[in-house]
């Protein structure tokens, strides 16, 4: 996949980030691990990406704050939020922050793969419009 299909995986937990990246790479996604929300924003400022998959609970800037900032600065980028809390308030907050989808940990691989493919399909439709 090209940078138009690049996926940034943002999580401050090194093991979770590495595991998700490894699994998604084996499924054919162009994945880049990113250790923090600020590092994600710094990367997006210089390198295009299509999708940001972010954890909610991170120090300095939460995944929800990251979603809002990505939506404001990079409206073409789709954000997907992942949380260890299966809570309707968090899901609603993610949606309000501009998330394309909200997933609860532990994430089922087939579920996140399906969400990523749907996000890429949305992006493809956007670019196909005149």
N, C-alpha and C positions, 0 to 999 in steps of 0.2 A: 504494500500500500504506500501511497505517496503522502507528503505532508498534508494534503487535502483530506486525508483519512487518518491522520495521526491522532493517537489517544494519549492524553497525559493522565497518569494515575497518581493522585495526590493523597498521601497518607503519611503521617509522622511516625507511624509504626513501621520500622524497617522490614520486619518479617511479613507483615500483611501486604505491604506495597510490593515486595519482591515476589511473593506467592501469586498475587493477582496478575502482575506483569508477566510472569512465567507462563501461567495458564493461558492468558489472552494471546501471548505470542505464539503459543502452540496451536491456537485456534486461527492464526493468520492475521492478527491485528498488529499494526505498527505502533508499539507501545513504548512510552518513555516514562520511567519512574521519576517522581518529583517529591521531595521530602517535606514541602510546606506550601501553604497558600501563597506566600510572597514569592517563593521560588517559581511557582506556577505562573504568576503574573509577570515576573521578570522574563521567563522563557517565552510567554506569549507575546511580549513586546518586541521580540526579535525573530521568533520562529513560529510560523503558522501551525495551528493544530485544528482539528475538527471537533474533538470531544474532550471534555475534562470529566474524569471520574474522581470524585472527592469524598473523603471521609468527612463527617460532621465535626467531631470533637478533635480539634487541633489547637495547640497553643498559638498565641499571638493573633491569629485570624481563623475563625471557624470556616467550615466548608460552606455554610449558608452565606456568610459574608463574602466568601470567594465567589459564590454563584452570582450574587448581586453585582460584584465588581466586574466579573467576566461579562455579564449581560450588558453592563454600561459601556465597557471599553472594547469588547469584542462580541458584538451582538450575533455574529455568524457562528460562534462557537456554542456547541450544545453542552450543557452541564448535566451530569448524572450524580445524584447524591446517595451515599451509602452510610448507614448508621447502625450502630449496635442497639439502638433503642427503637423497638417496634411501637411507636407512639404516634397517634394521629396528629398531635400538635406539631411534632417534628416533621411529619410528612406534609402537613399543610404549610409550615414555614418554608420547607424546601420548594414547594410549588410556588409560593408567594415570592421567593427569591429568584425564581426563573428556572428552576430545575425542570429538565425534560422528563425525568423519572426519579423515583425514590425507591431504593432497595434496602432491605434489612439484612444485617449480618446474622448468621453466616450466609453469604451470597451463594446461591446455586449457580454453578458455572453456566448451565444452559440458559438460566434466566438472564444473567448479565450479557451473555452472548446475543440473545434475542433482542435485548434492549439496545445494545450497541448497533446491531444490524438495522433495527428500526430507525435509530438516530441517523445512521449513514444514508438510509433511504430518504429521510426527510431532507438531509443536506443535498442529496442528488436532485431531488425535485426542486429545491430552491435554486440551484445553479442552472437547471434546465429552463427555468422561466425566462422569458424575454426581458 
